[in-house]
Amino acid sequence: MTPIQELELKLSQPPRASVLEIKVAFEGSPKTYTYVALEAVGGWYLTNMSSNPAMSWEGLIDWFKAKDADVVSIRRATEWETLL
């Protein structure tokens, strides 16, 4: 993650109760990995974590930075389909 990308991400916090699809790539890996992040009760929760503590938005970005992830895209769910 470049310093510019980190700053842009930290300044663009999504609205409360957002559900995000975050695609990331790791250097040396041909795969793109997909995570889902959910904001609830003032904290962000991320899929694929063994212990899933709530994080601040900045904490979430810092987590990806610590993993040396390159954030490829972030998409926010904007509507729900009723299934039942």
N, C-alpha and C positions, 0 to 999 in steps of 0.2 A: 504494500500500500504506500503510495507516494505521500509526502507531507501535504500536498495540495488536495489529494483525494481525502485524506484524513480530515483536514479542515472543512472541506465541503460537506462531508458526511456529518460531522459534529454540529455544523450550523443548520442542517436540514432535518431536524428531528420531526418525525411524523406525528400526527395528532394522537391523542389518547385513544386507547382501545383499538389501535391499528393491528392488522395482521399483515405481515410482510413475507415475501419470498425473496431470499437473498442468495444469489449465486456467486460462488467464489472459486478461484483457481489457486493452486499452489505451485510454486516454481518446481519444475522437474516432473510434474504430473500432467498427463494428457487429459485428465478428467476435469469436469466442472462439477462442483458439489453444490447441492441445494439444501438450504436451511430454511426453517420457518421461525419467525420471531413474532411473539405476541406481547402486546403491552396490556397489562392488567394491574390495577391497584397501584399505579405509579411506578411499576417496574417492568423490565423486559425479560421474557423467558425465551430460551432458544432451544430448538430441537437438537438432538444428537449430543447431549451433554450428560455425563453419568450422574453428576449432582447438579441440579438445575436451580441455582439461586437466582433471585431477581437481580437484574443489573440496571443501572441507569443507562440512558442512551449513549452517553460518552463511554461508559463501561463496556457496552456491547461493541462499540467501534474499537476500543482498546483491546478487547478479547480477540477480534479478528486480526488486529495489528500484531499482537503477541504471537499469533499462529503464523505470521508472515503470509497472510492471505491477501490476494488481489481481488477486491470486490468487483465482479463483472457486471452485475445488475442488481437492482432492488426494485421490486414491484409491490404495490400496496393493493390489497383486496378492497374493492369499493362497493360491492353489493353481495348479498346473500341469496342463495337459491333455497327455497323451502323443499326439503326432501320427505318430510313426514307431516 
